[in-house]
Amino acid sequence: MDRETLTGLFQCPRSGEALQLTPDGHLIGGAGHTYSVREGVASFLHDLSEEQAAAKQFYDEFGWAPDAEGEFQETKAFVDTRRVSAAHARACMRRLGERYFSGGGKYILDAGCGPLVDEEVVAFGDRFERFICTDLSTRALNVAREKLGDRGIYLKCDITNMPIQDGVVDAITCNHVIYQLPLEMQAAAFRELWRVLKPGGVAVVVFWWNDAKLPWRLERLARMFTMRGPGPPEIHTPLPDLPHNTRSRSWFESKDWPFAYSYDIYNAVPQLFLRNYIPDDWRGRLFLSGLRALQAALPRYCGKHGLMPAIVFKKDSDGGGRVSVADKVLTSGALSFVEPLAGVAAAL
């Protein structure tokens, strides 16, 4: 670990003080707190909640364990890897990278990076000098290190209490992570991302609304066109428990956040929708191309009403957020475009 990174990026997550290298290559912070560094991964974990410990165990023992063909168990259990569905997911993630991370900078943070399954997320870092990977899972960080090598910085830590100084990260991507936290910790995670974000920086958080209306409207549309997929995958053995603590949009909007935010969209529909309604042929490709066109044309509307929004917040050069009325303007226009389609489907 180079001294520039140590002094310019890290801090003790318990005391907030600077960290020092010990003679044996580990880190020591305020009040004598010591943190191990093994094979390039620095560990700052302490006092995990029961649900965090369960998530760590899930990913270390099952989720990021590869099968005989090298595919992760988590991917096999939860992701539709058929050609058309996989291309759709890649395109959705790639759009976010092109829209928010093309400006580059010194540090990009992937908060809850896993083993960097998506090459599109890895590509977010192409315009940045260093790629910071944080996760609870030792297995995930080891795989991430194999992919990024010395360009990466690998931190095993709690997303609500990261060992990163205030205002030093140029960009943040956080995908499908915060809704796996206990409900009472989710607001703290958003605020922690804001804390480490640099003035002039941007954060994009892929979240999950538990009251999204757009998926069932699209489901009715798919039924109208008699779309059929293969159905849910067969599960031959029970899956280990994985926390899934989704929130409503009203919960998010009721919070007194220190930042202004806007909505974009990652994917309006879940994996189960793809399995149930998307055939792996030209019909599925056409339907999902139409969905992506809708998401690109009306990202704020889809972010409000789709299943997996991308919540975007930017920090101005003075450390504050920017307030925009674009959400209201674009949403009101979007209704005239989407509601007739929903009305046709609702009549079926």
Buried (B, 14 or more C-beta within 10 A) or exposed (E): BEEEEBEEBBBBBBEEEEBEEEEEEBBBBBEEBEBBBEEBBBBBBEEEBEBBEBBBBBBBEBBBEBEEEEEBBBBBBBBBEBEBBBBBBEBBBBBBBEBBBEEBBBBBBBBBBBBBBBEBBBBBBEBBEBBBBBBBBBBBBBBBBEBBEEEBBBBBBBBBBBBBBEBBBBBBBBBBBBBBBBEEBBBBBBBBBBBBBBEBBBBBBBBBBEEBBBBBBBBBBBBEEEBBBBEEBEEEEEEBEBBEBBBEBEBBEEEEBBBBBBBBBBBBBBBBBBBBBBBBEEBBBEBBBEBBEBBBEBBBBBBBBBBBBBBBBBBEEEBEBEEEEEBEEBBEEBBEEBEEBBEEBEEE
